[in-house]
Amino acid sequence: MTAVVYTETVVHSAPTAFVEDAPYQLAIVTLDDGSRLTVRIEGPRVAIGDAVCRVRSQDGIFYFRREE
């Protein structure tokens, strides 16, 4: 699954379930069909307009990373 970053942010003050992961990057991505999805970003930080691809999902969370 590929997408383009619509917007992004870095979470420094995380909810209890994710406090050990902080800081981490979240993004809203636009999928090929035009729909949008909120995802976690793995690896290097992404910026608006970057192409990303899904690398895995865990506990209902989709993880994406910058396409190379």
mmCIF file as Biopython writes it, N, C-alpha, C and O atoms, coordinates in Angstrom:
data_model
#
loop_
_atom_site.group_PDB
_atom_site.id
_atom_site.type_symbol
_atom_site.label_atom_id
_atom_site.label_alt_id
_atom_site.label_comp_id
_atom_site.label_asym_id
_atom_site.label_entity_id
_atom_site.label_seq_id
_atom_site.pdbx_PDB_ins_code
_atom_site.Cartn_x
_atom_site.Cartn_y
_atom_site.Cartn_z
_atom_site.occupancy
_atom_site.B_iso_or_equiv
_atom_site.auth_seq_id
_atom_site.auth_asym_id
_atom_site.pdbx_PDB_model_num
ATOM 1   N N  . MET A ? 1  ? 0.853  -1.166 0.000  1.0 0.0 1  A 1 
ATOM 2   C CA . MET A ? 1  ? 0.000  0.000  0.000  1.0 0.0 1  A 1 
ATOM 3   C C  . MET A ? 1  ? 0.902  1.233  0.000  1.0 0.0 1  A 1 
ATOM 4   O O  . MET A ? 1  ? 1.776  1.369  0.857  1.0 0.0 1  A 1 
ATOM 5   N N  . THR A ? 2  ? 0.689  2.123  -0.958 1.0 0.0 2  A 1 
ATOM 6   C CA . THR A ? 2  ? 1.473  3.351  -1.043 1.0 0.0 2  A 1 
ATOM 7   C C  . THR A ? 2  ? 0.576  4.551  -0.798 1.0 0.0 2  A 1 
ATOM 8   O O  . THR A ? 2  ? -0.645 4.469  -0.938 1.0 0.0 2  A 1 
ATOM 9   N N  . ALA A ? 3  ? 1.197  5.672  -0.431 1.0 0.0 3  A 1 
ATOM 10  C CA . ALA A ? 3  ? 0.443  6.870  -0.099 1.0 0.0 3  A 1 
ATOM 11  C C  . ALA A ? 3  ? 1.366  8.080  -0.163 1.0 0.0 3  A 1 
ATOM 12  O O  . ALA A ? 3  ? 2.572  7.947  -0.367 1.0 0.0 3  A 1 
ATOM 13  N N  . VAL A ? 4  ? 0.780  9.264  0.015  1.0 0.0 4  A 1 
ATOM 14  C CA . VAL A ? 4  ? 1.524  10.519 0.073  1.0 0.0 4  A 1 
ATOM 15  C C  . VAL A ? 4  ? 1.157  11.206 1.382  1.0 0.0 4  A 1 
ATOM 16  O O  . VAL A ? 4  ? -0.010 11.235 1.772  1.0 0.0 4  A 1 
ATOM 17  N N  . VAL A ? 5  ? 2.169  11.762 2.059  1.0 0.0 5  A 1 
ATOM 18  C CA . VAL A ? 5  ? 1.934  12.426 3.339  1.0 0.0 5  A 1 
ATOM 19  C C  . VAL A ? 5  ? 1.140  13.709 3.111  1.0 0.0 5  A 1 
ATOM 20  O O  . VAL A ? 5  ? 1.565  14.591 2.365  1.0 0.0 5  A 1 
ATOM 21  N N  . TYR A ? 6  ? -0.015 13.800 3.762  1.0 0.0 6  A 1 
ATOM 22  C CA . TYR A ? 6  ? -0.881 14.986 3.706  1.0 0.0 6  A 1 
ATOM 23  C C  . TYR A ? 6  ? -0.483 15.983 4.789  1.0 0.0 6  A 1 
ATOM 24  O O  . TYR A ? 6  ? -0.402 17.185 4.536  1.0 0.0 6  A 1 
ATOM 25  N N  . THR A ? 7  ? -0.233 15.472 6.007  1.0 0.0 7  A 1 
ATOM 26  C CA . THR A ? 7  ? 0.247  16.291 7.117  1.0 0.0 7  A 1 
ATOM 27  C C  . THR A ? 7  ? 0.938  15.369 8.108  1.0 0.0 7  A 1 
ATOM 28  O O  . THR A ? 7  ? 0.751  14.153 8.070  1.0 0.0 7  A 1 
ATOM 29  N N  . GLU A ? 8  ? 1.743  15.955 9.004  1.0 0.0 8  A 1 
ATOM 30  C CA . GLU A ? 8  ? 2.482  15.134 9.959  1.0 0.0 8  A 1 
ATOM 31  C C  . GLU A ? 8  ? 2.744  15.911 11.239 1.0 0.0 8  A 1 
ATOM 32  O O  . GLU A ? 8  ? 2.658  17.139 11.265 1.0 0.0 8  A 1 
ATOM 33  N N  . THR A ? 9  ? 3.067  15.176 12.306 1.0 0.0 9  A 1 
ATOM 34  C CA . THR A ? 9  ? 3.433  15.781 13.581 1.0 0.0 9  A 1 
ATOM 35  C C  . THR A ? 9  ? 4.276  14.788 14.364 1.0 0.0 9  A 1 
ATOM 36  O O  . THR A ? 9  ? 4.256  13.588 14.092 1.0 0.0 9  A 1 
ATOM 37  N N  . VAL A ? 10 ? 5.012  15.297 15.332 1.0 0.0 10 A 1 
ATOM 38  C CA . VAL A ? 10 ? 5.774  14.436 16.234 1.0 0.0 10 A 1 
ATOM 39  C C  . VAL A ? 10 ? 5.126  14.521 17.612 1.0 0.0 10 A 1 
ATOM 40  O O  . VAL A ? 10 ? 4.896  15.608 18.140 1.0 0.0 10 A 1 
ATOM 41  N N  . VAL A ? 11 ? 4.837  13.356 18.180 1.0 0.0 11 A 1 
ATOM 42  C CA . VAL A ? 11 ? 4.213  13.265 19.498 1.0 0.0 11 A 1 
ATOM 43  C C  . VAL A ? 11 ? 5.316  13.142 20.552 1.0 0.0 11 A 1 
ATOM 44  O O  . VAL A ? 11 ? 6.098  12.191 20.544 1.0 0.0 11 A 1 
ATOM 45  N N  . HIS A ? 12 ? 5.360  14.116 21.452 1.0 0.0 12 A 1 
ATOM 46  C CA . HIS A ? 12 ? 6.339  14.094 22.545 1.0 0.0 12 A 1 
ATOM 47  C C  . HIS A ? 12 ? 5.679  13.705 23.867 1.0 0.0 12 A 1 
ATOM 48  O O  . HIS A ? 12 ? 6.319  13.086 24.718 1.0 0.0 12 A 1 
ATOM 49  N N  . SER A ? 13 ? 4.428  14.055 24.043 1.0 0.0 13 A 1 
ATOM 50  C CA . SER A ? 13 ? 3.676  13.746 25.250 1.0 0.0 13 A 1 
ATOM 51  C C  . SER A ? 13 ? 2.594  12.740 24.868 1.0 0.0 13 A 1 
ATOM 52  O O  . SER A ? 13 ? 1.485  13.115 24.487 1.0 0.0 13 A 1 
ATOM 53  N N  . ALA A ? 14 ? 2.933  11.468 24.975 1.0 0.0 14 A 1 
ATOM 54  C CA . ALA A ? 14 ? 2.088  10.394 24.462 1.0 0.0 14 A 1 
ATOM 55  C C  . ALA A ? 14 ? 1.077  9.897  25.495 1.0 0.0 14 A 1 
ATOM 56  O O  . ALA A ? 14 ? 1.283  10.051 26.699 1.0 0.0 14 A 1 
ATOM 57  N N  . PRO A ? 15 ? -0.024 9.296  25.010 1.0 0.0 15 A 1 
ATOM 58  C CA . PRO A ? 15 ? -0.955 8.636  25.916 1.0 0.0 15 A 1 
ATOM 59  C C  . PRO A ? 15 ? -0.242 7.491  26.648 1.0 0.0 15 A 1 
ATOM 60  O O  . PRO A ? 15 ? 0.787  7.001  26.182 1.0 0.0 15 A 1 
ATOM 61  N N  . THR A ? 16 ? -0.775 7.079  27.762 1.0 0.0 16 A 1 
ATOM 62  C CA . THR A ? 16 ? -0.148 6.060  28.611 1.0 0.0 16 A 1 
ATOM 63  C C  . THR A ? 16 ? 0.287  4.820  27.833 1.0 0.0 16 A 1 
ATOM 64  O O  . THR A ? 16 ? 1.376  4.298  28.070 1.0 0.0 16 A 1 
ATOM 65  N N  . ALA A ? 17 ? -0.532 4.351  26.926 1.0 0.0 17 A 1 
ATOM 66  C CA . ALA A ? 17 ? -0.218 3.124  26.180 1.0 0.0 17 A 1 
ATOM 67  C C  . ALA A ? 17 ? 1.005  3.274  25.281 1.0 0.0 17 A 1 
ATOM 68  O O  . ALA A ? 17 ? 1.610  2.274  24.895 1.0 0.0 17 A 1 
ATOM 69  N N  . PHE A ? 18 ? 1.379  4.510  24.943 1.0 0.0 18 A 1 
ATOM 70  C CA . PHE A ? 18 ? 2.472  4.726  24.000 1.0 0.0 18 A 1 
ATOM 71  C C  . PHE A ? 18 ? 3.612  5.559  24.581 1.0 0.0 18 A 1 
ATOM 72  O O  . PHE A ? 18 ? 4.492  6.002  23.842 1.0 0.0 18 A 1 
ATOM 73  N N  . VAL A ? 19 ? 3.607  5.777  25.895 1.0 0.0 19 A 1 
ATOM 74  C CA . VAL A ? 19 ? 4.604  6.648  26.507 1.0 0.0 19 A 1 
ATOM 75  C C  . VAL A ? 19 ? 6.033  6.149  26.276 1.0 0.0 19 A 1 
ATOM 76  O O  . VAL A ? 19 ? 6.955  6.954  26.145 1.0 0.0 19 A 1 
ATOM 77  N N  . GLU A ? 20 ? 6.220  4.842  26.224 1.0 0.0 20 A 1 
ATOM 78  C CA . GLU A ? 20 ? 7.559  4.278  25.991 1.0 0.0 20 A 1 
ATOM 79  C C  . GLU A ? 20 ? 8.043  4.523  24.566 1.0 0.0 20 A 1 
ATOM 80  O O  . GLU A ? 20 ? 9.246  4.458  24.313 1.0 0.0 20 A 1 
ATOM 81  N N  . ASP A ? 21 ? 7.139  4.803  23.629 1.0 0.0 21 A 1 
ATOM 82  C CA . ASP A ? 21 ? 7.507  5.032  22.226 1.0 0.0 21 A 1 
ATOM 83  C C  . ASP A ? 21 ? 7.897  6.481  21.951 1.0 0.0 21 A 1 
ATOM 84  O O  . ASP A ? 21 ? 8.556  6.750  20.947 1.0 0.0 21 A 1 
ATOM 85  N N  . ALA A ? 22 ? 7.513  7.411  22.806 1.0 0.0 22 A 1 
ATOM 86  C CA . ALA A ? 22 ? 7.714  8.845  22.554 1.0 0.0 22 A 1 
ATOM 87  C C  . ALA A ? 22 ? 9.201  9.185  22.535 1.0 0.0 22 A 1 
ATOM 88  O O  . ALA A ? 22 ? 9.973  8.602  23.295 1.0 0.0 22 A 1 
ATOM 89  N N  . PRO A ? 23 ? 9.613  10.117 21.680 1.0 0.0 23 A 1 
ATOM 90  C CA . PRO A ? 23 ? 8.797  10.782 20.666 1.0 0.0 23 A 1 
ATOM 91  C C  . PRO A ? 23 ? 8.622  9.893  19.429 1.0 0.0 23 A 1 
ATOM 92  O O  . PRO A ? 23 ? 9.506  9.107  19.089 1.0 0.0 23 A 1 
ATOM 93  N N  . TYR A ? 24 ? 7.477  10.029 18.768 1.0 0.0 24 A 1 
ATOM 94  C CA . TYR A ? 24 ? 7.228  9.287  17.533 1.0 0.0 24 A 1 
ATOM 95  C C  . TYR A ? 24 ? 6.434  10.163 16.578 1.0 0.0 24 A 1 
ATOM 96  O O  . TYR A ? 24 ? 5.766  11.111 16.991 1.0 0.0 24 A 1 
ATOM 97  N N  . GLN A ? 25 ? 6.515  9.835  15.306 1.0 0.0 25 A 1 
ATOM 98  C CA . GLN A ? 25 ? 5.855  10.642 14.275 1.0 0.0 25 A 1 
ATOM 99  C C  . GLN A ? 25 ? 4.554  9.992  13.831 1.0 0.0 25 A 1 
ATOM 100 O O  . GLN A ? 25 ? 4.493  8.790  13.576 1.0 0.0 25 A 1 
ATOM 101 N N  . LEU A ? 26 ? 3.514  10.819 13.746 1.0 0.0 26 A 1 
ATOM 102 C CA . LEU A ? 26 ? 2.232  10.429 13.174 1.0 0.0 26 A 1 
ATOM 103 C C  . LEU A ? 26 ? 2.042  11.204 11.889 1.0 0.0 26 A 1 
ATOM 104 O O  . LEU A ? 26 ? 2.557  12.312 11.744 1.0 0.0 26 A 1 
ATOM 105 N N  . ALA A ? 27 ? 1.307  10.625 10.959 1.0 0.0 27 A 1 
ATOM 106 C CA . ALA A ? 27 ? 0.995  11.321 9.716  1.0 0.0 27 A 1 
ATOM 107 C C  . ALA A ? 27 ? -0.401 10.953 9.258  1.0 0.0 27 A 1 
ATOM 108 O O  . ALA A ? 27 ? -0.896 9.861  9.535  1.0 0.0 27 A 1 
ATOM 109 N N  . ILE A ? 28 ? -1.017 11.866 8.562  1.0 0.0 28 A 1 
ATOM 110 C CA . ILE A ? 28 ? -2.230 11.551 7.808  1.0 0.0 28 A 1 
ATOM 111 C C  . ILE A ? 28 ? -1.752 11.429 6.377  1.0 0.0 28 A 1 
ATOM 112 O O  . ILE A ? 28 ? -1.129 12.343 5.837  1.0 0.0 28 A 1 
ATOM 113 N N  . VAL A ? 29 ? -2.051 10.290 5.767  1.0 0.0 29 A 1 
ATOM 114 C CA . VAL A ? 29 ? -1.599 10.037 4.400  1.0 0.0 29 A 1 
ATOM 115 C C  . VAL A ? 29 ? -2.794 9.917  3.471  1.0 0.0 29 A 1 
ATOM 116 O O  . VAL A ? 29 ? -3.873 9.488  3.880  1.0 0.0 29 A 1 
ATOM 117 N N  . THR A ? 30 ? -2.591 10.297 2.223  1.0 0.0 30 A 1 
ATOM 118 C CA . THR A ? 30 ? -3.605 10.150 1.191  1.0 0.0 30 A 1 
ATOM 119 C C  . THR A ? 30 ? -3.273 8.901  0.385  1.0 0.0 30 A 1 
ATOM 120 O O  . THR A ? 30 ? -2.213 8.806  -0.234 1.0 0.0 30 A 1 
ATOM 121 N N  . LEU A ? 31 ? -4.193 7.950  0.403  1.0 0.0 31 A 1 
ATOM 122 C CA . LEU A ? 31 ? -3.995 6.702  -0.335 1.0 0.0 31 A 1 
ATOM 123 C C  . LEU A ? 31 ? -4.271 6.909  -1.819 1.0 0.0 31 A 1 
ATOM 124 O O  . LEU A ? 31 ? -4.803 7.945  -2.220 1.0 0.0 31 A 1 
ATOM 125 N N  . ASP A ? 32 ? -3.912 5.929  -2.625 1.0 0.0 32 A 1 
ATOM 126 C CA . ASP A ? 32 ? -4.084 6.015  -4.080 1.0 0.0 32 A 1 
ATOM 127 C C  . ASP A ? 32 ? -5.533 6.284  -4.487 1.0 0.0 32 A 1 
ATOM 128 O O  . ASP A ? 32 ? -5.780 6.917  -5.514 1.0 0.0 32 A 1 
ATOM 129 N N  . ASP A ? 33 ? -6.499 5.805  -3.686 1.0 0.0 33 A 1 
ATOM 130 C CA . ASP A ? 33 ? -7.909 6.001  -4.034 1.0 0.0 33 A 1 
ATOM 131 C C  . ASP A ? 33 ? -8.466 7.334  -3.534 1.0 0.0 33 A 1 
ATOM 132 O O  . ASP A ? 33 ? -9.650 7.618  -3.713 1.0 0.0 33 A 1 
ATOM 133 N N  . GLY A ? 34 ? -7.601 8.168  -2.896 1.0 0.0 34 A 1 
ATOM 134 C CA . GLY A ? 34 ? -8.018 9.480  -2.415 1.0 0.0 34 A 1 
ATOM 135 C C  . GLY A ? 34 ? -8.459 9.503  -0.963 1.0 0.0 34 A 1 
ATOM 136 O O  . GLY A ? 34 ? -8.639 10.578 -0.391 1.0 0.0 34 A 1 
ATOM 137 N N  . SER A ? 35 ? -8.637 8.339  -0.358 1.0 0.0 35 A 1 
ATOM 138 C CA . SER A ? 35 ? -9.024 8.305  1.059  1.0 0.0 35 A 1 
ATOM 139 C C  . SER A ? 35 ? -7.804 8.626  1.921  1.0 0.0 35 A 1 
ATOM 140 O O  . SER A ? 35 ? -6.662 8.539  1.468  1.0 0.0 35 A 1 
ATOM 141 N N  . ARG A ? 36 ? -8.071 8.998  3.174  1.0 0.0 36 A 1 
ATOM 142 C CA . ARG A ? 36 ? -6.988 9.365  4.086  1.0 0.0 36 A 1 
ATOM 143 C C  . ARG A ? 36 ? -6.981 8.440  5.291  1.0 0.0 36 A 1 
ATOM 144 O O  . ARG A ? 36 ? -8.016 7.919  5.706  1.0 0.0 36 A 1 
ATOM 145 N N  . LEU A ? 37 ? -5.787 8.250  5.842  1.0 0.0 37 A 1 
ATOM 146 C CA . LEU A ? 37 ? -5.584 7.324  6.937  1.0 0.0 37 A 1 
ATOM 147 C C  . LEU A ? 37 ? -4.541 7.917  7.879  1.0 0.0 37 A 1 
ATOM 148 O O  . LEU A ? 37 ? -3.544 8.477  7.423  1.0 0.0 37 A 1 
ATOM 149 N N  . THR A ? 38 ? -4.761 7.799  9.190  1.0 0.0 38 A 1 
ATOM 150 C CA . THR A ? 38 ? -3.765 8.215  10.167 1.0 0.0 38 A 1 
ATOM 151 C C  . THR A ? 38 ? -2.845 7.039  10.445 1.0 0.0 38 A 1 
ATOM 152 O O  . THR A ? 38 ? -3.312 5.934  10.722 1.0 0.0 38 A 1 
ATOM 153 N N  . VAL A ? 39 ? -1.527 7.273  10.371 1.0 0.0 39 A 1 
ATOM 154 C CA . VAL A ? 39 ? -0.549 6.191  10.488 1.0 0.0 39 A 1 
ATOM 155 C C  . VAL A ? 39 ? 0.621  6.624  11.358 1.0 0.0 39 A 1 
ATOM 156 O O  . VAL A ? 39 ? 0.837  7.813  11.591 1.0 0.0 39 A 1 
ATOM 157 N N  . ARG A ? 40 ? 1.367  5.642  11.830 1.0 0.0 40 A 1 
ATOM 158 C CA . ARG A ? 40 ? 2.642  5.898  12.501 1.0 0.0 40 A 1 
ATOM 159 C C  . ARG A ? 40 ? 3.737  5.810  11.447 1.0 0.0 40 A 1 
ATOM 160 O O  . ARG A ? 40 ? 3.632  5.036  10.495 1.0 0.0 40 A 1 
ATOM 161 N N  . ILE A ? 41 ? 4.779  6.601  11.621 1.0 0.0 41 A 1 
ATOM 162 C CA . ILE A ? 41 ? 5.912  6.596  10.705 1.0 0.0 41 A 1 
ATOM 163 C C  . ILE A ? 41 ? 7.088  5.905  11.379 1.0 0.0 41 A 1 
ATOM 164 O O  . ILE A ? 41 ? 7.422  6.203  12.526 1.0 0.0 41 A 1 
ATOM 165 N N  . GLU A ? 42 ? 7.712  4.981  10.658 1.0 0.0 42 A 1 
ATOM 166 C CA . GLU A ? 42 ? 8.929  4.318  11.119 1.0 0.0 42 A 1 
ATOM 167 C C  . GLU A ? 42 ? 10.105 4.878  10.332 1.0 0.0 42 A 1 
ATOM 168 O O  . GLU A ? 42 ? 9.945  5.330  9.199  1.0 0.0 42 A 1 
ATOM 169 N N  . GLY A ? 43 ? 11.273 4.846  10.932 1.0 0.0 43 A 1 
ATOM 170 C CA . GLY A ? 43 ? 12.473 5.286  10.224 1.0 0.0 43 A 1 
ATOM 171 C C  . GLY A ? 43 ? 12.596 6.798  10.207 1.0 0.0 43 A 1 
ATOM 172 O O  . GLY A ? 43 ? 12.061 7.485  11.078 1.0 0.0 43 A 1 
ATOM 173 N N  . PRO A ? 44 ? 13.309 7.318  9.203  1.0 0.0 44 A 1 
ATOM 174 C CA . PRO A ? 44 ? 13.546 8.759  9.128  1.0 0.0 44 A 1 
ATOM 175 C C  . PRO A ? 44 ? 12.244 9.550  9.051  1.0 0.0 44 A 1 
ATOM 176 O O  . PRO A ? 44 ? 11.238 9.085  8.515  1.0 0.0 44 A 1 
ATOM 177 N N  . ARG A ? 45 ? 12.295 10.751 9.600  1.0 0.0 45 A 1 
ATOM 178 C CA . ARG A ? 45 ? 11.119 11.627 9.595  1.0 0.0 45 A 1 
ATOM 179 C C  . ARG A ? 45 ? 10.694 11.936 8.161  1.0 0.0 45 A 1 
ATOM 180 O O  . ARG A ? 45 ? 11.536 12.118 7.281  1.0 0.0 45 A 1 
ATOM 181 N N  . VAL A ? 46 ? 9.390  11.995 7.937  1.0 0.0 46 A 1 
ATOM 182 C CA . VAL A ? 46 ? 8.844  12.329 6.619  1.0 0.0 46 A 1 
ATOM 183 C C  . VAL A ? 46 ? 8.303  13.749 6.649  1.0 0.0 46 A 1 
ATOM 184 O O  . VAL A ? 46 ? 8.080  14.324 7.714  1.0 0.0 46 A 1 
ATOM 185 N N  . ALA A ? 47 ? 8.097  14.302 5.462  1.0 0.0 47 A 1 
ATOM 186 C CA . ALA A ? 47 ? 7.562  15.651 5.311  1.0 0.0 47 A 1 
ATOM 187 C C  . ALA A ? 47 ? 6.333  15.601 4.412  1.0 0.0 47 A 1 
ATOM 188 O O  . ALA A ? 47 ? 6.107  14.621 3.702  1.0 0.0 47 A 1 
ATOM 189 N N  . ILE A ? 48 ? 5.547  16.667 4.454  1.0 0.0 48 A 1 
ATOM 190 C CA . ILE A ? 48 ? 4.368  16.766 3.598  1.0 0.0 48 A 1 
ATOM 191 C C  . ILE A ? 48 ? 4.794  16.588 2.144  1.0 0.0 48 A 1 
ATOM 192 O O  . ILE A ? 48 ? 5.758  17.201 1.685  1.0 0.0 48 A 1 
ATOM 193 N N  . GLY A ? 49 ? 4.054  15.734 1.425  1.0 0.0 49 A 1 
ATOM 194 C CA . GLY A ? 49 ? 4.348  15.465 0.021  1.0 0.0 49 A 1 
ATOM 195 C C  . GLY A ? 49 ? 5.227  14.257 -0.221 1.0 0.0 49 A 1 
ATOM 196 O O  . GLY A ? 49 ? 5.348  13.813 -1.363 1.0 0.0 49 A 1 
ATOM 197 N N  . ASP A ? 50 ? 5.848  13.706 0.821  1.0 0.0 50 A 1 
ATOM 198 C CA . ASP A ? 50 ? 6.698  12.523 0.650  1.0 0.0 50 A 1 
ATOM 199 C C  . ASP A ? 50 ? 5.853  11.297 0.314  1.0 0.0 50 A 1 
ATOM 200 O O  . ASP A ? 50 ? 4.744  11.131 0.822  1.0 0.0 50 A 1 
ATOM 201 N N  . ALA A ? 51 ? 6.393  10.452 -0.544 1.0 0.0 51 A 1 
ATOM 202 C CA . ALA A ? 51 ? 5.769  9.162  -0.848 1.0 0.0 51 A 1 
ATOM 203 C C  . ALA A ? 51 ? 6.163  8.185  0.257  1.0 0.0 51 A 1 
ATOM 204 O O  . ALA A ? 51 ? 7.330  8.107  0.642  1.0 0.0 51 A 1 
ATOM 205 N N  . VAL A ? 52 ? 5.180  7.443  0.763  1.0 0.0 52 A 1 
ATOM 206 C CA . VAL A ? 52 ? 5.420  6.463  1.820  1.0 0.0 52 A 1 
ATOM 207 C C  . VAL A ? 52 ? 4.746  5.145  1.447  1.0 0.0 52 A 1 
ATOM 208 O O  . VAL A ? 52 ? 3.853  5.106  0.601  1.0 0.0 52 A 1 
ATOM 209 N N  . CYS A ? 53 ? 5.189  4.068  2.091  1.0 0.0 53 A 1 
ATOM 210 C CA . CYS A ? 53 ? 4.568  2.767  1.855  1.0 0.0 53 A 1 
ATOM 211 C C  . CYS A ? 53 ? 4.380  2.051  3.186  1.0 0.0 53 A 1 
ATOM 212 O O  . CYS A ? 53 ? 5.129  2.268  4.139  1.0 0.0 53 A 1 
ATOM 213 N N  . ARG A ? 54 ? 3.378  1.204  3.231  1.0 0.0 54 A 1 
ATOM 214 C CA . ARG A ? 54 ? 3.083  0.452  4.451  1.0 0.0 54 A 1 
ATOM 215 C C  . ARG A ? 54 ? 4.127  -0.625 4.657  1.0 0.0 54 A 1 
ATOM 216 O O  . ARG A ? 54 ? 4.484  -1.347 3.727  1.0 0.0 54 A 1 
ATOM 217 N N  . VAL A ? 55 ? 4.618  -0.728 5.893  1.0 0.0 55 A 1 
ATOM 218 C CA . VAL A ? 55 ? 5.589  -1.765 6.212  1.0 0.0 55 A 1 
ATOM 219 C C  . VAL A ? 55 ? 5.008  -2.843 7.112  1.0 0.0 55 A 1 
ATOM 220 O O  . VAL A ? 55 ? 5.460  -3.988 7.087  1.0 0.0 55 A 1 
ATOM 221 N N  . ARG A ? 56 ? 3.986  -2.474 7.922  1.0 0.0 56 A 1 
ATOM 222 C CA . ARG A ? 56 ? 3.356  -3.482 8.784  1.0 0.0 56 A 1 
ATOM 223 C C  . ARG A ? 56 ? 2.149  -2.854 9.472  1.0 0.0 56 A 1 
ATOM 224 O O  . ARG A ? 56 ? 1.927  -1.646 9.394  1.0 0.0 56 A 1 
ATOM 225 N N  . SER A ? 57 ? 1.386  -3.690 10.139 1.0 0.0 57 A 1 
ATOM 226 C CA . SER A ? 57 ? 0.327  -3.210 11.018 1.0 0.0 57 A 1 
ATOM 227 C C  . SER A ? 57 ? 0.393  -4.029 12.291 1.0 0.0 57 A 1 
ATOM 228 O O  . SER A ? 57 ? 0.725  -5.214 12.270 1.0 0.0 57 A 1 
ATOM 229 N N  . GLN A ? 58 ? 0.070  -3.374 13.409 1.0 0.0 58 A 1 
ATOM 230 C CA . GLN A ? 58 ? 0.141  -4.037 14.706 1.0 0.0 58 A 1 
ATOM 231 C C  . GLN A ? 58 ? -0.916 -3.429 15.607 1.0 0.0 58 A 1 
ATOM 232 O O  . GLN A ? 58 ? -0.974 -2.209 15.765 1.0 0.0 58 A 1 
ATOM 233 N N  . ASP A ? 59 ? -1.741 -4.257 16.191 1.0 0.0 59 A 1 
ATOM 234 C CA . ASP A ? 59 ? -2.794 -3.803 17.105 1.0 0.0 59 A 1 
ATOM 235 C C  . ASP A ? 59 ? -3.680 -2.727 16.476 1.0 0.0 59 A 1 
ATOM 236 O O  . ASP A ? 59 ? -4.089 -1.778 17.145 1.0 0.0 59 A 1 
ATOM 237 N N  . GLY A ? 60 ? -3.968 -2.886 15.186 1.0 0.0 60 A 1 
ATOM 238 C CA . GLY A ? 60 ? -4.843 -1.945 14.495 1.0 0.0 60 A 1 
ATOM 239 C C  . GLY A ? 60 ? -4.173 -0.655 14.053 1.0 0.0 60 A 1 
ATOM 240 O O  . GLY A ? 60 ? -4.843 0.248  13.553 1.0 0.0 60 A 1 
ATOM 241 N N  . ILE A ? 61 ? -2.856 -0.555 14.230 1.0 0.0 61 A 1 
ATOM 242 C CA . ILE A ? 61 ? -2.111 0.643  13.820 1.0 0.0 61 A 1 
ATOM 243 C C  . ILE A ? 61 ? -1.304 0.306  12.580 1.0 0.0 61 A 1 
ATOM 244 O O  . ILE A ? 61 ? -0.591 -0.697 12.546 1.0 0.0 61 A 1 
ATOM 245 N N  . PHE A ? 62 ? -1.419 1.154  11.555 1.0 0.0 62 A 1 
ATOM 246 C CA . PHE A ? 62 ? -0.626 0.979  10.339 1.0 0.0 62 A 1 
ATOM 247 C C  . PHE A ? 62 ? 0.686  1.738  10.479 1.0 0.0 62 A 1 
ATOM 248 O O  . PHE A ? 62 ? 0.701  2.889  10.915 1.0 0.0 62 A 1 
ATOM 249 N N  . TYR A ? 63 ? 1.781  1.093  10.110 1.0 0.0 63 A 1 
ATOM 250 C CA . TYR A ? 63 ? 3.110  1.697  10.155 1.0 0.0 63 A 1 
ATOM 251 C C  . TYR A ? 63 ? 3.599  1.876  8.716  1.0 0.0 63 A 1 
ATOM 252 O O  . TYR A ? 63 ? 3.610  0.934  7.924  1.0 0.0 63 A 1 
ATOM 253 N N  . PHE A ? 64 ? 3.994  3.087  8.407  1.0 0.0 64 A 1 
ATOM 254 C CA . PHE A ? 64 ? 4.498  3.417  7.077  1.0 0.0 64 A 1 
ATOM 255 C C  . PHE A ? 64 ? 5.922  3.940  7.206  1.0 0.0 64 A 1 
ATOM 256 O O  . PHE A ? 64 ? 6.357  4.331  8.290  1.0 0.0 64 A 1 
ATOM 257 N N  . ARG A ? 65 ? 6.643  3.943  6.086  1.0 0.0 65 A 1 
ATOM 258 C CA . ARG A ? 65 ? 7.986  4.525  6.031  1.0 0.0 65 A 1 
ATOM 259 C C  . ARG A ? 65 ? 8.175  5.163  4.668  1.0 0.0 65 A 1 
ATOM 260 O O  . ARG A ? 65 ? 7.483  4.819  3.710  1.0 0.0 65 A 1 
ATOM 261 N N  . ARG A ? 66 ? 9.113  6.093  4.586  1.0 0.0 66 A 1 
ATOM 262 C CA . ARG A ? 66 ? 9.395  6.788  3.335  1.0 0.0 66 A 1 
ATOM 263 C C  . ARG A ? 66 ? 9.786  5.783  2.258  1.0 0.0 66 A 1 
ATOM 264 O O  . ARG A ? 66 ? 10.570 4.866  2.503  1.0 0.0 66 A 1 
ATOM 265 N N  . GLU A ? 67 ? 9.229  5.969  1.061  1.0 0.0 67 A 1 
ATOM 266 C CA . GLU A ? 67 ? 9.612  5.111  -0.070 1.0 0.0 67 A 1 
ATOM 267 C C  . GLU A ? 67 ? 10.995 5.496  -0.530 1.0 0.0 67 A 1 
ATOM 268 O O  . GLU A ? 67 ? 11.346 6.676  -0.557 1.0 0.0 67 A 1 
ATOM 269 N N  . GLU A ? 68 ? 11.770 4.512  -0.886 1.0 0.0 68 A 1 
ATOM 270 C CA . GLU A ? 68 ? 13.138 4.788  -1.343 1.0 0.0 68 A 1 
ATOM 271 C C  . GLU A ? 68 ? 13.288 4.494  -2.798 1.0 0.0 68 A 1 
ATOM 272 O O  . GLU A ? 68 ? 14.373 4.668  -3.354 1.0 0.0 68 A 1 
#
